Amino acid sequence: MTLRVLAIGDLSNNIVMFKKFVKSDIHLINFPWEGPSKVIDVRKDVEFFNSIKVKENLKRINEIKDDFDICIAMSSTGLLMAYLADLNYIAYFCGHDIRSPPFVKNMHDPLSTDKPIYDFNVWERSYYKKAYDSAIAAVVTDDELLEHLKEYRNDYERITGYIVDTTIFNPDIKPIERKKEKFTFLSPARMGLQKGTEKIWEALNLCKSDFEMIQIKWYDNRNPEEEAIAQKWINNPPKQVKFVPIMPREELGRYMTFADAILGQVSGIQADVDRSGALCKKAVVHYANPKRMYIVNDKIIPSPFLPHSNDPKIIAETIDKVVSDKEFREKLAEEEYEFVMSLSEPNMIARQWDELFAKMYKKYNGAVKGTSKIKLKFRIMGYLIANRLHKKKIKRMFKN
């Protein structure tokens, strides 16, 4: 039996990636996110909501939900929609959605500034808490995120390794047509304190080798302070930095095969862009905590990514060695490639998701919970009232 899975919301194209490899039939409906997501979100075989309005999104979910066996939701918004639509949904967390949950008052990202990244009232926060608590399973694929998840739920599901998209990122992808005058790094990670951009900027100023760094021009702007910090980086970059506009994922793969090496993030957890660069068999400079171990083929091993310190001086030394030492660079690229494929080979990850979908379907026997219509109506009305009481909306009402 092929299970029919309704996916609501997507972050960093995670569901787009694993739906290519699972045996389950996944229908993804995503939000029309503002900003860079308009460019980087994969649109092929993906349905997008026509609006950001809750009532319209719920109407669409209600039109199709009976056709599915189970549901998976990503992002706090995806979880909220699944909760309001009365679904049996798996919550899949991959970043600040669990590191900085929206139901905590004045929540900030611990890897960024201490300024709040949400502006919800107490009633709205209570609905997000219910949305997180009501998931039939909570999934993470990373030890660091698992520790955050444990703060809110005693039960969890662990998928071993993030899936990687070998159809877009591999050594045979045709590179972009661009003039290359010197050794070139690609820095594909979003600029932000949570990515360690301030350490990268400092490291670049300490480098002794001669190279160029292509930096994709996208950045954290979840509050005014993050926006201001990013603009300072953009207005005063190190001499090696050349900015390029944000691009679709397919184009990103071509940039990676064009580059001589990848400069990944040096703070937080390993990102998709770090793994994608390794898939293209490029040496990736990415901070790997030496205390963190991974299980690969039943063996506990450290990450081969370098450096093992995110001190700007050590980052600079690693960059210089990648530039100047071809043997070191090629050996690092090969080790990182083998590590990523062993840890996150797509068919291996896909099997785990198929098993989880089957397990949840057997337990819940359908995507719809079956809450009484009256109770569900009050649930939705309560949230809509809470949302209308948002202080920004109240201010607009008084202005009008």
C-alpha positions in Angstrom: 0.0 0.0 0.0 1.3 3.4 -1.0 0.5 5.9 1.7 -0.8 9.3 0.7 0.9 12.0 2.8 -0.2 15.6 3.0 2.7 18.0 3.7 2.0 21.5 5.0 4.8 24.1 4.9 8.4 23.5 4.0 11.7 25.0 5.2 14.9 25.0 3.2 13.2 22.6 0.7 13.5 19.7 3.1 10.2 18.0 2.2 10.8 18.8 -1.5 14.1 16.9 -1.2 12.9 13.7 0.5 9.6 13.5 -1.5 11.8 12.6 -4.5 13.1 9.5 -2.8 10.3 8.1 -0.5 7.9 5.5 -1.7 5.0 7.3 0.0 3.0 9.7 -2.3 3.6 13.2 -0.8 1.5 16.2 -1.8 3.2 19.3 -0.6 1.3 22.6 -0.1 3.5 25.5 0.9 3.0 29.1 2.0 3.6 32.0 -0.3 6.5 33.2 1.9 7.8 36.7 1.5 11.4 37.6 0.8 14.1 35.3 -0.6 11.8 32.2 -0.3 10.1 33.5 -3.5 13.3 32.7 -5.3 14.8 29.7 -3.5 11.6 27.7 -2.8 11.3 24.8 -5.3 8.0 25.2 -7.2 7.9 22.1 -9.4 5.3 19.6 -8.2 4.5 21.9 -5.3 1.1 23.5 -4.6 1.2 27.0 -3.0 -1.6 28.5 -1.0 -3.1 31.5 -2.8 -3.1 33.6 0.3 -1.6 34.1 3.7 -5.0 34.4 5.2 -5.8 31.6 7.7 -9.4 31.1 6.7 -8.5 30.7 3.0 -5.7 28.3 3.8 -7.9 26.2 6.1 -10.6 26.1 3.4 -8.1 24.6 0.9 -6.8 22.1 3.5 -10.4 21.0 4.3 -11.1 20.5 0.6 -8.4 17.9 0.3 -7.6 16.5 3.7 -9.9 13.4 3.4 -7.8 12.2 0.5 -4.7 11.5 2.7 -3.6 8.9 5.2 -1.3 11.0 7.3 0.1 14.5 7.5 3.5 16.1 8.1 3.9 19.8 9.0 6.9 22.1 9.0 7.4 25.6 10.5 5.4 27.0 13.3 2.8 28.2 10.7 2.5 24.8 9.2 1.9 23.2 12.6 -0.7 25.9 13.4 -2.6 25.2 10.2 -2.5 21.4 10.7 -3.8 21.9 14.3 -6.7 24.2 13.2 -7.5 21.8 10.4 -7.9 18.9 12.9 -5.2 16.7 11.3 -3.1 13.8 12.6 0.2 15.5 11.8 3.9 14.8 12.3 5.9 17.9 13.4 9.2 18.1 11.6 11.7 20.5 13.2 14.9 21.6 11.4 16.0 24.9 13.0 14.8 27.9 14.9 11.2 26.6 14.8 12.2 24.4 17.8 15.3 26.3 18.9 13.1 29.4 19.3 9.5 28.3 19.6 6.8 31.0 19.1 4.8 30.1 22.2 7.5 31.5 24.6 7.1 35.2 25.4 9.8 37.5 24.0 11.6 34.5 22.4 14.8 35.2 20.7 17.2 33.0 18.7 20.0 31.9 21.1 22.4 32.0 18.1 21.5 35.5 17.1 20.7 38.8 18.9 18.7 39.0 22.2 15.9 40.8 20.5 12.6 38.9 20.1 11.8 37.4 16.7 8.0 37.1 17.3 5.4 39.6 18.3 2.5 37.4 19.4 0.0 38.2 22.1 -0.6 35.7 25.0 -3.6 34.2 23.3 -1.8 33.6 20.0 1.1 32.0 21.9 -1.3 29.6 23.6 -2.5 28.4 20.1 1.0 27.8 19.0 1.7 25.8 22.1 -1.4 23.7 21.4 -0.2 23.2 17.8 3.2 22.0 19.1 1.7 19.8 21.7 -0.9 18.2 19.5 1.5 16.7 16.9 1.2 12.9 16.9 5.0 12.8 16.6 7.9 15.3 16.9 10.8 14.7 14.6 14.4 16.1 14.5 17.5 14.8 12.7 20.1 16.6 14.8 21.5 16.2 18.3 21.5 19.9 19.0 17.8 20.3 18.0 16.9 17.2 20.0 18.1 18.9 23.2 15.8 21.8 22.5 12.9 19.5 21.6 13.3 17.6 25.0 12.6 20.9 26.7 9.0 20.7 25.5 8.2 17.1 24.8 9.1 13.8 26.5 8.4 11.8 23.3 10.3 12.3 20.0 11.2 10.5 16.8 14.8 10.7 15.5 15.6 10.4 11.8 19.3 9.6 11.4 20.7 12.3 9.2 19.4 15.1 7.0 18.5 14.0 3.5 20.6 15.4 0.7 19.5 16.1 -2.9 21.9 14.3 -5.2 19.8 15.2 -8.2 20.8 18.9 -7.9 24.1 18.7 -6.1 26.8 16.4 -7.5 30.2 16.8 -9.2 28.8 16.5 -12.7 26.5 19.6 -12.6 27.4 22.0 -15.3 29.1 25.1 -13.8 27.9 28.6 -14.4 29.5 30.7 -17.1 31.5 33.3 -15.1 35.0 34.7 -15.5 37.3 33.4 -12.8 40.5 35.5 -12.2 41.7 33.8 -9.0 40.9 31.1 -6.6 37.2 31.4 -5.8 35.2 30.5 -2.7 31.4 30.4 -2.7 29.7 31.4 0.5 26.1 30.2 0.1 24.9 30.4 3.7 22.5 33.2 4.7 24.3 36.0 6.5 23.5 36.2 10.2 24.9 35.8 13.7 23.4 32.3 13.8 25.6 31.5 10.8 28.7 33.1 12.2 29.1 35.9 9.5 30.8 38.2 12.0 33.5 35.5 12.5 33.8 34.9 8.8 34.3 38.7 8.1 37.0 38.9 10.7 38.7 35.7 9.4 38.7 37.1 5.8 40.6 40.2 7.0 43.2 37.9 8.6 43.8 35.8 5.5 47.2 35.9 3.8 46.3 34.1 0.6 44.8 35.7 -2.5 41.3 34.7 -3.4 37.8 35.9 -4.2 34.7 35.0 -2.3 31.2 35.0 -3.9 28.7 35.8 -1.2 25.0 35.3 -1.9 23.2 38.4 -0.8 20.6 37.1 1.7 20.5 37.6 5.4 18.6 37.3 8.6 16.1 40.1 9.2 13.6 38.7 11.7 13.9 41.9 13.8 15.3 45.5 13.2 18.6 44.7 14.9 19.4 41.7 12.6 18.5 43.9 9.6 20.9 46.7 10.8 23.7 44.2 11.4 23.3 42.7 8.0 23.4 46.1 6.3 26.7 46.9 8.1 28.2 43.7 6.6 26.9 44.5 3.2 28.1 48.2 3.3 31.6 47.3 4.6 32.6 43.8 3.4 36.2 42.4 3.4 38.1 43.0 0.1 37.6 39.4 -1.1 33.8 39.6 -1.1 31.7 39.9 -4.2 28.0 39.8 -3.8 25.6 38.0 -6.1 21.7 37.9 -5.9 19.9 35.1 -4.3 19.2 32.3 -6.8 17.1 29.1 -7.3 18.5 25.8 -5.9 19.4 24.5 -9.4 21.5 27.6 -10.0 23.2 27.2 -6.7 24.4 23.8 -7.7 26.0 25.3 -10.8 27.7 28.0 -8.6 29.1 25.3 -6.4 30.7 23.3 -9.2 32.1 26.6 -10.6 33.8 27.5 -7.2 37.1 26.0 -6.1 35.9 25.6 -2.5 32.9 26.4 -0.3 32.9 28.7 2.7 30.1 27.4 4.9 28.7 28.6 8.2 30.9 28.6 11.3 28.2 28.8 14.0 25.2 26.6 14.9 24.5 23.2 13.4 25.6 21.9 10.0 23.4 23.3 7.2 22.1 22.0 4.0 24.4 24.3 2.0 27.4 22.7 3.8 26.3 19.2 2.8 25.4 20.3 -0.7 28.9 21.7 -1.2 30.4 18.5 -0.1 28.1 16.6 -2.6 29.8 18.6 -5.4 33.1 17.3 -4.1 34.3 20.7 -3.1 36.3 21.3 0.1 33.9 22.9 2.5 35.3 25.2 5.3 32.7 24.7 8.0 33.2 24.7 11.8 32.7 21.2 13.2 32.6 20.8 17.0 35.2 18.1 17.8 33.2 16.9 20.8 30.2 16.0 18.6 30.3 12.5 17.2 28.2 10.8 14.5 27.1 7.2 14.0 28.1 6.0 10.5 27.9 2.3 9.7 27.5 1.4 13.4 30.7 3.3 14.2 31.0 6.5 16.2 33.1 8.9 14.3 33.9 12.7 14.3 33.0 15.0 11.4 35.8 15.5 8.9 34.7 19.1 8.2 37.3 21.7 9.2 38.1 23.7 11.2 37.4 22.3 14.7 37.4 25.8 16.1 35.4 28.9 15.1 38.1 31.3 16.3 38.5 33.7 13.4 42.3 33.1 13.4 41.8 29.4 13.0 39.2 29.9 10.3 41.6 32.1 8.4 44.4 29.5 8.7 42.1 26.9 7.3 41.0 29.1 4.4 44.6 29.8 3.5 45.5 26.1 3.6 42.6 25.3 1.3 43.7 27.9 -1.1 47.5 27.1 -1.1 47.6 23.3 -0.6 45.9 21.4 -3.5 46.6 17.9 -1.9 45.0 19.0 1.4 42.1 20.6 -0.4 41.3 17.5 -2.5 41.7 15.1 0.5 39.4 17.2 2.5 36.8 17.3 -0.3 36.9 13.5 -0.7 36.5 12.9 3.1 33.6 15.3 3.4 31.9 13.8 0.4 32.1 10.3 1.8 31.0 11.4 5.2 27.9 13.2 3.9 26.9 10.3 1.7 27.4 7.8 4.5 25.4 9.9 7.0 22.7 11.3 4.7 22.4 9.1 1.6 18.9 10.0 0.3 17.5 6.4 -0.1 18.6 5.5 3.5 16.8 8.6 4.9 13.8 8.0 2.7 13.3 4.5 4.2 13.2 6.0 7.7 10.5 8.4 6.7 8.5 5.7 5.0 8.7 3.6 8.1 7.6 6.5 10.3 4.6 7.3 8.0 3.6 3.7 8.1 3.9 3.5 11.9 1.8 6.7 12.4 -0.8 5.5 9.9 -1.2 2.2 11.6 -1.6 4.0 15.0 -4.0 6.7 13.8 -5.6 5.3 10.7 -6.1 8.5 8.8 -5.1 12.1 8.4 -8.2 13.5 10.0 -8.7 13.3 13.8 -12.5 13.6 13.8 -13.0 16.3 16.4 -16.6 17.4 16.7 -17.6 20.2 14.3 -18.7 22.5 17.2 -15.5 22.1 19.1 -13.4 22.6 16.0 -15.5 25.7 15.1 -14.8 27.3 18.5 -11.1 26.4 18.1 -10.8 28.3 14.8 -12.9 31.2 16.0 -10.7 31.5 19.1 -7.6 31.7 17.1 -9.0 34.2 14.6 -10.1 36.5 17.4 -6.7 36.2 19.0 -5.0 37.0 15.7 -7.3 40.1 15.3 -6.2 41.3 18.8 -2.6 41.5 17.6 -1.4 44.9 18.7 -0.2 45.9 15.2 -3.7 45.2 13.7 -5.3 47.2 16.6 -3.0 50.1 15.8 -4.0 50.0 12.1 -7.7 49.9 13.1 -7.3 53.1 15.1 -5.4 54.8 12.3 -8.1 54.0 9.9 
